[in-house]
C-alpha cells in the first residue's frame, strides 16, 4: 500500500483468454454494493471508463444524485451543526433534513448564517419540528468561481495596503470598514465552498466536468489545491487586517510625545526595509502565480518556484530584504506586532509557490497526455 493513500481493497486481474481478434480479455471484480447500484436504473449496468496513465476511473453513465441526508443532534451545538452542513454541501447533497432538540436557538441562528456562506442554499423550511434545507447549484466554469474567490481576497489586500501607507498613530479603524472586510471574507468562503462542491460533482459526472471546463480529471486534484490555497490566502489577509488594527489601536490610544514622529509601515529610518514594499511584492507573486494558468506561461511559474526553500524570492523579494526587515523589527519597541506582520506576509509567498506548482502539474499532464 502506498503511504498516504486511503485504505483500499486489493483485487486481482484475471485473464479470460484470447479472443478471435487476437486480443486478451481481462476481468476484475468490483465492489458488490457499487456494482449492484449501477445495475439499477438509471444506469442499467452502463458506466464510463477513462484511463489516465497507470490509473482508471469508473463513473456512472447517468449521475446518481446524492439526494438526501439526515442530520440529528441531541444538543444545541451550532459549531457541530455548521460542520455537518458544510460537509453535506460539499458532498453534493441536495436535500438536508435536520432534527434538533427544542430550544436550539443558537443552531437555528447558525443555519440562517450559513445561507450567506453556502451558494445555492435556499430558504429554510420549518415544519412540525423538522427543518429542511434544499441546495441547488448550477454548473459554473471552475476558473470563474476561483477567480471570484481570489478577487474578494484581493479586496482585503487593498485595505491592508491602504493601512500600511498611513500613520499608525492616527485612529484608522471604523466599524463599517471592519464589517466590509468580514463580508469579503464571507464572500471568499461562499465561492471556495462552491468550488469544492463542483469539483466533487465533476468526479462523478463527466458531462458536468466538461461544463466546468475540466477536460482532464487529474486536474481536479490541482484545482482543489488552488482553491484551498485561495481560502488560506484569504484567512491570512484577514488575520493581517486584524493584526494591523490591533497595532493601530495600541498606537492611536497611546499618549503621544512631542518627540514622536509619524509611524508608517512603508519605511524604516535608515533602512531599505519596508513592510509595504514587502507586502506588495508578496502579493504580486501570488497574482503572477494565479494568472499563470496559460500553458504558454510556464516560464513565469518556474520563476516563482525558484524561491522554494530560500529566504528570499527571486524576482520578487531580493536576498537580504527579509533579514533586514526582521533585524529592524527586533530593534523596535513594537517588535511583537512587527514580527507578526512579517510572518503573515512571508506566508503569502508560500501560497504563491503552492498555486504555481498546481498549475505546473496541470501543464505536465497535458504535455505527457
N, C-alpha and C positions, 0 to 999 in steps of 0.2 A: 504494500500500500504506500502511495506517495505521501510524504509528510505534508500536512496542511490540507489534505483533501478530506471531504466529508466521508463518513462511513458508507461503503458501497458493497454490494454483493458481487462476488466473483463468479462469472459464468464461463463455460467452455464452449468454444465454437466447434460445431460438428460438421463433418463433410457428408453430403448426401450423394456423393458420386459425381460423375461427369455426364453431362447431357450430350445429345447428338451434336450440339453446336461445338463441342469440344471444351466448353467452359465448366469448371467445377462449381457446384452449388453448395452453399453453406447455410447453417441454421444455428440460431442461438435462442435460448428460452428467455421470455420476457416476464417481468413481474406479473403475477397472476391477476391481482386486482386491477392493475392498469390495463392489461390486455382484455380482461372481461368488460371493462368500461368502454374500451374502444370498439368492441364488437356490437355495442348497442347504438341506437340512433342518437345523434345524427351522423356518426362516423361510419357505422355499419362495417367495421373491420378495415377501413381505409385510413392510412396515416401518411404523412410526408416524411421522407428521409433525406437528410442532407449530410454530406461528408465534408469535413474540414481537416485536411492532413490526416493525422492518426486518430481523429475523433469523428463520431457520427452523432447526429441529433435526430430523435424521433418526436414528431409533434402531431396532434390530431388533425385530420383533414378538415374538420369543422370545429372551431374553438368551442370548448366546453366551458361555458361561463361559470365563474365562481360566484354563484347567485347569492347565497345567503349564509350567514354565520350568526350564532347567538353568543352574546357576552353577558355573563351573570356575575355580579359582585354581591357579597354579603354585607359589606360595609360601605360607607360613603368615602371612597378613596379616589379623588379626582385624578391624581397622577397616574394611578394604575389604569383607570379608565382611558385616559389620554393615550397611554402606551398601547393598549389593546385596540383602540380605534385606529390609530395610525398604522399599526401592523396590519389590520384587516384592510385598510385603504390601499396600502402598497401591495397587498396580495390580490388586488383586483376584485374584492367582494363588492357586489352592487347593493345588496340589502343587508343591513346590520340590525339585529334585534337586541335590545339591551334591557336587562332586568336588574332593577336597583331596589334596595330596601326603602321603605317610606322615610321621608325626611332627608333625602340625599340632595340637598340644595346645592352643595359645592360641586357635586358631579354633574348636575344638570347645568349649572353655570359654565362648567368646563366644556360641556357639549356645545353650547352656544358659541363659546370662544373658538372651538375647533373649526367651526364653519368659516372662520376668517383665514384659517391655515390650510384647509383642505379643498382644493379646487374641485368643483362639481358636487360638493356636499349640499343636498337640497334641504329645504326647511324641515325641521324635525317634527315628527308626529308623536303626540302623546295620547294614548287611548287605553282606558281600563288598566292603568298601572303599567302598561308596556310602552316602551319607547322604540320607535322605528326610525332608522336613518337610511336614506337612499342616496347612492352616489352614481353620478352619470358624467363620464369624461369623454370628450371627443378624441380622435386620433390626430395629434398635432405633431408636426415635424420636431424631432427631439432637439435639434440645434436651435430652433426658435425658443423652446422652453428654457434651455440652458442660457441662451442669450438674454432672456428677460431676467432670469435669476442673477446673472452676472451684472446686468445693468443696475439693479437695485443695490447690489453690493457697491458698485461704483458711486452711487449717490451718498452712501455713508462715507466713502473715501473722500468725496468732495467736501463734506462737512468737517472731517478731521483735518484736511489740508488747510481749510479756512482758519480753523482754530490755531494751528501751528504757526500761521503767519501773523498772529495778533499778540499784543502784550498780555501775558497771563496774569498781570497784576490787576487788570480790568475784569469786571464781572461779565463773562461772556455767555453764561448759561441762561436758558429760558425754558420754561415748562413746555411751551409749544414746540420748541426745537427738539427736545428730548422725545416727545410723543411722535414727532416726524421720523426720527431715527428708529424708534421702536416699530413704527409702521413699515419702514423699508425692510427691517429685519424680518418682519412677518411676511412681507411680500416675497423675500428670498425663500423662506420656508414653503410658502404656497407653491412656488414653481419647482423647488427641488423635490418636494414630496410628489408632485405631479409627475416629474421626470422619472422618479423611481417606479411609480405605478405603471407608466407607459413602457419603461424598459422591461419590467416583469411581464407585461402583456405581450411584448414583442417575442418573447421566448416561446410562447405557446400559440401564437397566431402569426404565421408568416406574412399573410396579407396585411395585417396591421403594421408589421415591421416595415414593409415597403412604404406604407403611407407615412410612416415616421421618418423615412429617409435612411433606414438601416438596411444596407444591402448585404452585409456580412454579419452573421450572428456573433462572431468573435468580437466584433466592435462593441457589443453590449457591455462586456466587462470593462472596456476602456471608457465608454460613455459613463458608466456607473462611477468609475474612479473620478472622472472630471466633475460630475455632479456632486459627489461627496466633498471634493476639494473646494468647489464654489461655496458649498454650505459652510465648510470650515473657514474659508476666507471671510465670509460674512460675519461669522462669530468673532473672528479676530478683529475685524474692523469695528464691530460693536463694542468689544472689550476695550479696544484702544480709545474709542469715544468716551467710554465711562472713565478710563484712567485719566484722560485729558481733562475731563470735567472735575474729577476729584482734585487734580493738581491745581486747576484754575480756582476752584473753590477755596483751597487752602491759601493760595497766594492773595486772592482778592479780599479775603477776610482778615488778612494779616495787617497789623498796624504798619503802615508804610513810613520808612525813614527818609529824611531828605537825601541821603546818600544812595537810596535805591534807584536803580535805573530800570527802564522797561525790560521785561524778560520775554524774549522771543525764542521759539524753538527753531527759528530759521537761521540762527547763527550762534556761535560760541565766541567770546572775545579771544583774540589772538590764536584762532584755530580755523582750519579749513572745514572742520566738522560742522555739520548742520543736520538736525533731525528732519527738517522739512525736505532738504535735498535727498536724504537717505530714504525718506518715506516715498517721495515722488519716483525715485529710481526703482525702488522695490515694486511699486505698483505699475510702472512702465514695463517691468519684467513680466508681471502677471498678464498685463494687457497683450504683450507680444506673444506670450505662450498661448493665451486663449484664442487669439486671432490667427495663430499659426496652424490652422486646420487644413489649409490648402496643401495638396500633395507636393506642389512646387515650392512650398515654403519651408522645406525640411532643414535648410541651412540655418534659418533663424532659430528653429527648435534645437538644433545641435549646439548652437552658441549658448543657449540658455542652459543646456545640460552640462556644459563645461564647468559650471560652478559647483557641481555636486561634490561635497566633501571638503570644500575650501572655505576659508574665512573671508572670501571676497567673491564677487560675481562678475566675471569678465564681461566688459561691455556695459555694465550697469553700476556696480559698486566697486570702486578701484581698491587695489591692495592697500591695506593700512587704514582705510577710512573707518571701518568698523572699530578697529583697535583704538584709533584716536578718539572716536566718539565715546567709547567706554571709559577711557582714561580721563577725559574731560568731565564725564559724568561723575566719576568717583571723587573728583576734586570739589564737586558742587555740594552745597548744603541740601540740595534736593535730589541727592543721588538715588534714593529708593524709587522715586517717581520716574526719574530719567532712565534708570536701568530697566524698569518695567516697560517703558515705551520702546526702548531699544530692542528688547526681547520680542515684543509683538511684531515690530517692523521686520526683524530678521526672519520670523516665522512666515511672513508673507512671501519671502523669496523661496522658501521651501515649497509653498503651494505652487509657485510658478514652475519649478522643476518637475513636480508631480504631474501637472497638466501637460507640460511639454512632452514628458515621457509617454503619457497616454496617447497623444496624437502621433508620436513617432511609432508606437506599437501598431497603430492603425495603418500607417504608411507601409510598414513591413508586411502586414497581412496582404495588402494589395500588390505589393512588389513580388511577394512569393506566391500569390494566389494563382 
